[in-house]
């Protein structure tokens, strides 16, 4: 029992270190950049402008989905853990 707790704590600490130290740079978006991208995409300008706009949209969708995936995963694991405990009792 104690060994399982130690391994869980060790796994959590390892995961925390990996998430903290293995990261990439992220760039924020200012109002001027957003306005430029919107005007390029809206006016149908050259391919490079549309590429930036589609990349921006993909980035927004990516950032929007991550919290839902994390909460869903935690909820699923919690549900499975409670099922196992109920079967043992």
C-alpha positions in Angstrom: 0.0 0.0 0.0 2.8 2.4 1.0 4.8 1.5 -2.1 1.8 2.4 -4.4 1.5 5.8 -2.7 5.2 6.5 -3.2 5.0 5.5 -6.8 2.0 7.7 -7.4 3.7 10.7 -5.8 6.9 10.0 -7.8 4.9 9.8 -11.0 3.1 13.1 -10.2 6.4 14.9 -9.4 8.0 13.5 -12.6 5.0 14.7 -14.7 5.2 18.1 -13.1 8.9 18.5 -13.9 8.3 17.4 -17.4 5.5 19.8 -17.9 7.5 22.7 -16.4 10.8 22.1 -18.2 9.6 20.8 -21.6 7.8 23.8 -22.9 7.8 25.9 -26.1 7.6 29.6 -26.6 4.1 31.0 -27.1 3.4 34.4 -28.7 0.6 36.6 -27.5 -1.7 38.4 -29.9 -2.0 42.2 -29.9 -5.0 44.1 -31.2 -3.0 45.3 -34.2 -2.0 41.8 -35.2 -5.6 40.6 -34.9 -6.8 43.5 -37.0 -4.2 42.8 -39.7 -5.0 39.1 -39.9 -8.8 39.8 -40.0 -8.3 42.3 -42.9 -6.0 39.9 -44.8 -8.4 37.0 -44.5 -11.5 39.1 -45.1 -10.2 40.8 -48.2 -8.9 37.5 -49.7 -5.4 38.8 -50.1 -2.3 36.7 -51.0 -1.8 33.2 -49.8 0.6 34.2 -47.0 -2.0 36.3 -45.3 -4.6 33.6 -45.5 -2.0 31.1 -44.1 -1.5 33.3 -41.1 -5.3 33.6 -40.6 -5.9 29.9 -40.8 -3.0 29.2 -38.5 -4.4 31.7 -36.0 -7.8 30.0 -36.2 -6.2 26.6 -35.7 -4.3 28.0 -32.6 -7.5 29.3 -31.1 -9.2 26.0 -31.6 -6.3 24.2 -30.1 -6.3 26.4 -27.0 -10.0 26.0 -26.7 -10.0 22.2 -26.7 -7.2 21.5 -24.3 -9.1 22.4 -21.0 -12.0 20.2 -22.1 -9.7 17.3 -22.8 -8.0 17.7 -19.4 -11.2 18.0 -17.5 -12.7 15.0 -19.4 -9.7 12.9 -18.7 -9.7 13.7 -15.0 -13.4 13.0 -14.8 -13.1 9.7 -16.6 -10.2 8.5 -14.4 -12.1 9.6 -11.3 -15.2 7.6 -12.5 -13.1 4.5 -13.2 -11.4 4.8 -9.8 -14.8 5.0 -8.1 -16.1 2.0 -10.0 -13.1 -0.1 -8.9 -13.6 1.0 -5.2 -17.3 0.2 -5.4 -16.5 -3.3 -6.7 -14.1 -4.0 -3.9 -16.5 -2.9 -1.2 
